[in-house]
Amino acid sequence: MGKARVVLAGAGKIGEAIVALLSATGDYEVTVVEQDGERLRAFAREGLRTHACSLARPEELVPVLAGQDAVVSACPYHLTPLVARAAREAGVHYFDLTEDVESTRVVKRLAEGAHTAFVPQCGLAPGFISIAAHEATRGFESLRDVRLRVGALPLFPSNALKYNLTWSTEGLINEYLNPCEAIVDGALREVPALEGLEAFSLDGVAYEAFNTSGGLGTLCETLAGRVENLDYKTVRYPGHRDIVKILVRDLRLGRHREVLKEVFEAAIPMTLQDLVLVLVTVTGHKGGRLVEESFLRKIHAKRVGGRHLSAIQLTTAAGVCAMVDLHREGRLPQAGFVRQEDAPLADFLANRFGRHYAGETAAQAPVAPRAEPLAA
């Protein structure tokens, strides 16, 4: 099997990690496409192929994709449909990291009748969390509740928000403002972001969780008719949600996303010292008995190939790299729309990139049996 030729569209914090992981294997020839010349020069100094291109103009991107095997979009969510259209026109496989529901619907339409694969939402959440949750439901005769909880948290919270920027600010705001899909009493619903506040603890540390958009990926469709209740919530330290609600609702900054982005980036420092928490809890019937089972991972920042990667960089990049690798090995559908849950958890965790999810497990960090709901 020769080298796979992959174009990375977008060279932000996650893009850096994707390049680091793919390039280190020697099995991928990566070309970085970006309109920021300074960013491209940094990659060129590392010996990587680069190409200056406006990702907002598919007609510029299509010629760059010609002759390549795949494109990975690490762009802001509003550029996702444009990169996907360019991939369809160029006839290359497509992967992205978007959490945006509408963008994913566009990708799904583009995948209809395609001879190449379209694999969106390949990060952490959506992404790995869907693979883990789908596997956790196996073996149940009936499903009552499937709860997904994910957080990217600073190890040393020092401000009132108890939070540091660890990934895309635009993606963060998108999750905090857009409607959230859920299954409630067997019916597909849209529930408001920042609501559904609950508290729980792990290893003596208190956390809160609340509704955010996009984390379920395609699980609502996959589990429709099988589960009574399915939801996704973001994990933070206690008090974070209330402050965010003041900003986006009381101060109405939710109507001015660019202003909110400027406020976040001016006031909240970035950190590479973080923790990613992944928790899936499934309640249902096995062997005629009502049982509850949990899946837990806690992943920390670490050095990979001489580069220090934050936990959110590592998990997000490892998610998409593992899906690219599994597709290359023929372990995923080779054409059309591919869901995250099409990847078996065992294959993902055995993959050279998926192995980065081997953090602390439920056996090492006991899980509180159930979250205690708070008044939202």
N, C-alpha and C positions, 0 to 999 in steps of 0.2 A: 504494500500500500504506500503510494507516494505521498508527498507533502500535500496537505489541503490548503488551498488558497482562500484566505478569509479577509474580508474588508471589515474594519471596525469603523462604524459611522458615529462620531462623537468621541471626544477624548478628555472627558472630565475625570473625576475621582475614581469612578467605577471603571471607566475606560482604561485608566492606567493599570488597574489590577487585572483586567482581562488580557491586556497585552503581556503583562508579566507572566501570567499563568500559561497562556498559549505558546508564547515564544520559547519558554524554558524547556518545552518538550522536544523541540526540534522537528515536530511533526506538522507544524503549521507555519505557513508563510503569511504574515500579517501585513496588511496595508492600512495605515491609519488615515482616515478622511475627516477633515475638519476645516472650518473656514477661519479659525484663529491661527494666524501665521506663527505667533510665538509658541503656541502649544505644539504645532507641527515641528518647529525647529528643535524643540526639546526631544521629541521622539526620533527625529532624524539623527541627532547626536548620539543616540543609542544604537544606530545602525539599522533602524527600521525604515521600511518604505512608507512614504507619506504622499498625500495628494491634497492640494487646496481645492475646496469645492463647497458651494453653497448647498447645504442639505435641505434647504427649503425649496430647491429647484430640482425636481426629479430628472429633468432633461440634462442637467449637469452630472448627476450621479450615475445615470444609466451607462454611459460610456466607460466610467471607472469600474463598474461591476462586470463589464463584458469580459468573459474568459475566466472569471473567478468561480469558486465553488459555493460560497455563502457570504452573506452579509449579516453582521451583528449590529443592531441599532442600540447604542447607549446614549441616545439623544433625549432631550426633553420630550414629554409625552405628545406635545402638539405637532412634533415632526414625525412621529411614528407612522401615520398613514402615508406620508410622502416617501419615506424610505421603503415602506412595504410596496408601494406602487412601482417604484424603481426596480425592486427585486423581481416583481412579477414580469415587468417588461424585459428585464435582462435575462430572465430564466435562471435565477440562482436561488438557493435555499435561503430562508429568512428566519432570523431569531431576534427577539427584542426583550427588553426589561420592563416594559410599561406596566403601570398599575391602573392606567386609565381605561375605564369600561368601554367608552365610546370608541376609542382608538382600536381596541381589540375587536370590536364588532366590524370595523372597517377591514381589519386584517382577515377576519373570518370570511368576509364576502370576497376578498381578493383571492383567497385560497380555493374558492370553488372552481373545480375543473383544472386546477394548476397541476403541472407535471413535476413541480418542486414542492418542498415542504415549507409550511408557514407555521412557525413555532413561537408564539408570543408569550409574554409574562414569565420569562425564564430566570427570575431572580430568587429572592428569598420569600417575599410575600407580596404579590403572588409569585409562585414558583415552587420552591422546595416544600413549603407548607402544604400545598395541594397534594404533592406526591406522598408525603408522610400521612396526611389525613386520610387519603384514599386507601392506603395500605392498612391503616388502623381500623378501618371499618370492615375489613375482610374477616370472615368467620362469624359475624353476627347474623343471627336469624332475622332480627328486626332492629332498626335503629331508632332510638328516641332522640338523643341530643348529640350533636357533633360540634364541639367548641374549639376554635382555633385562636391561639393567643401568641403574638409575636412582638418583640420589642428590641430596638437597638438603643442601648442605654450606656451613658458614660459611667466609667468605674468610679469617678471622683466628682459627683455632682456638686457644684459650688454656687449656682445661681438660683433665683426664685423658681424658675421653670424646672430646675433639677434636670437639665437637658443640655446637650451640646450638639451642634450640627455634625452629622456624620455622613450624609449623602446629599442628594439633590434637594435643594430648598424648594424648587418648583414642585417636585414630586411630593414632598412633605405637605405643602399647602394644599395640593390636590386631594390628598388623603383626608385632610382635616375639613374640607369644605364640600366635597361632592357627596351625593346620596350613596348609601351603602346597600348592597344586595344582601338578602338573608332569606331563609325559609323559616316561617313562623306558623306553627300548628299545621304543617303540611303544605302551606301556600307560599309562593314566591312573593316577597315584599321588598319595598324600598324603605329603609329606616334612616333617620337623620344621623349624620356624622356628629361625633362628640357626645352622643347620648349613650344610654345603656351602661352607665358607670358602675363598676364593681371593684371589689377589693379582694386580694388574695395574698398569700405569702409562700415563699420558697426558701428553705434553709434559714428561716428567721428573718428574711428581708421582706419588707412590705412593698407591694406593688399595687397599681390600679390599672384597669383596662377599660376601654371605651370604643364605641363604633368608629371605624375609619373605612374609607372607600377603597375598593379594588382588591383587597387581600384574598378574597375567595377565588379569584380567577374564574374558572369554568365549573367549579364544584357544584354550584346551584343546579346547573343543567345536568351534570353527571349523576348527582344524588337525588334528583327530583323523583318523587313517588316512593322513595326508600326511607327518607328521614323525616321525623316530625319537626325538629328544630336544628338549624344550621346557622352559625354566625361566626364572624371574624372580628376580633378587637385588637387594637394596638396596646402594648404594655408600656407604661411609664411609671416613674416614682410618684407617690401620692402628692396631689396638689397641682400637677401639671395641667390636667384637663381644665380645671376651673380658670386658670390664668389665660389659657388659649381661648376659652369661651368669652372672656372679657374682651380680648383683642378682636376676635372675629365677629362677635355679635353686638356686645354693648358699645364698643368703639366703631363697629361697622367696617372694620378693615377687611372683612371677608368680601366686601364689594369692591375692594381696591387691592387686588392681588399683588401688583407690582410694588405698591407701598408696603404691604405686609412683608414681601420678600426683602425689601430694603431694610426694614426694621429688624427682621430676624438676622440677616447677614451682618448688620452693623452692631447688633447687641449680643448675639450668641456666638461664642467662639467655637471653632471646629476642634475636634479632638480625634486622635488616633488611638486613644486609650478607652476602649469600649467593650461592651459585652452584648452578644446577640442571644436572646432567649426565645426558644421555640417550644411551644406547648400545645399538644392536641389531647383533648379529652373526649372519649366516646362512651356513651351510655346506651345500652340496648340489651337484647336478650341473647344469651348463649346457653345451649343445653337446657332451654326452658327456664333459665334463671335470669333475673335482671342484674347485670354486672356493669362495672365501669372500669375502663382501661385508659391509661395515659401514656403518651410518648413525649419525652423531654430531651432537648439538647441545649447546652450552654456553650457557646463558642466565643473564644477570646481572640484578640488581635495577636498576630505573630509575624515573624519574618518568613518570607517565601522568596526563594531565589535571590537572596541578598537585599530584598526590598521589604520594608515594614508596611504591612497592610492592616488597616483597622478591621475589626470583626465584621462590620457591615460591608466594607469593600470586599473582604475575603469571601463571605457567604454569598453576596450578590454575584460577584464574578465567578465563583466556583459553580454557582447554579447554572449560569448560561454556558460556561465552558463545558460542564458535564453534559448538558443537553446536546451541544455541538458534537462532542466526542461520541456520545451514544448514537447519535444519528449517523456519524461517519462510520461507526462499527456495524451499522445495520440493525441496531437494537430498538429503533423507533420507526414509525411509519415514514416512508421515503417521499410521500407526496401528499398534498392537501393540508387541511387544518389539523394540527397536532396539539392535543391538550397536555398540560404538565402531568396529569394523572395517567397518561399513556405510558409513562416511564415507571417500571417496577422499582420500588424502593430499594430492593436488594441490589439491582443493577446500578442504581444511582450511587449508593454508598460504597460499592465495590470499585467504582470508577476512580481514576487517578485524581480527578478534580473533586468529585463528590466526597472523597475521603476527608476533605477538610471539614465536613460536618460531623466528624467523629469527635465531639466535645464531651463534656460531662453528660451522663445519661441518667435516666430515672433511678437506676440502681445506686448511683453515686450521690444524687440529690433528690431526696424524697419529695413527692408532690403533695401539697395540701389536697385533701380529698375533693373539695368543691370550693369554688369562689363564693364569697359572701356578697350578695348584691347590696348596693347602696342606693339611696334615693338619688335619681339623676336630676 
